[in-house]
Amino acid sequence: MTQDELNNRLSDQMNRTMYLLTIVAAVLLPPSLITGLFGINVGGMPGVENIWAFTGVVIALIVIAVIEVILLRRLKWI
């Protein structure tokens, strides 16, 4: 009886932890994909000539993350 209760508590805690990690991964995955596609860490990336290109990319990534969080809240996943 006590062992079952302990197992249930541990299972619930692990489920909450996995849920949180899934949400964090879902929010961080699209910006990671975009930076990988643009090759942000290598020379010759798009927008090198423009001094505002990096700032624009960073702002776009933040906007994407915020939109994703709003979408997840509307779907009641967060």
N, C-alpha and C positions, 0 to 999 in steps of 0.2 A: 504494500500500500504506500509506504513512505518512498520506496524506490520509484514507483510509478509517478508520484507527485514530483519528485526531483527530476526525473526524465522529462516530464511534461514542461517543467519550468525551463530546463536547459534547451529543450527543443524550441520553445517560444522565443527565448532570447536569441538563439541562433537564427531563427526565421526573421526576427526584426533586424539583426545585423546584416543578413544577406539582402534584405529588402533595401536597406540604406545604401549598401555597396552597389546594388543594381541601379538605384536612382543616380548616384554619383557617377557611375560609369556611363549611364545614358546621357547625362548632361555634358560630360567631358569628351565623349567619343566624336561628335560632329566637329568641334573645333580642332581636335587632333587630326582628323581626316583632312580637313581643309588646309591646315599648316603643312601636312605631309604632301598634299597634292601640289601646293604652291612652292614647296621646297624652301620654306622660310629660313632654314639654317644654312643654305648654300648660296654661293654667289650666282649671279645671273637670274635672280628671281624677278618676276614681273613687278614693275613699278619702281625699279631701282633709281631711275632718273628723277622721279617725283619725290620731293622731301616729305610729303604727307602720306605716302603710300603705306608705310609701316603703321602709322597712326590709324589710317583708314582700315587696315586689316584687323588691328587690335580692336577697334570699335565695332567692326562687323562681327567679330568672334564673340564679343560681349553681348551684342544684340541677339545673336543666335542663341546663346546660352540663356538669356533672359526670356526669350520667346519660348524656348523649350520648357523652362520651369513653369511659365504661365500655362502652357498647354498641358503639362502634367498635372497642374493643380486643377484646371478645368475638367480634366478627365477623372479627377479625384484619386489620382495615384499617389499624390503627396499629401 
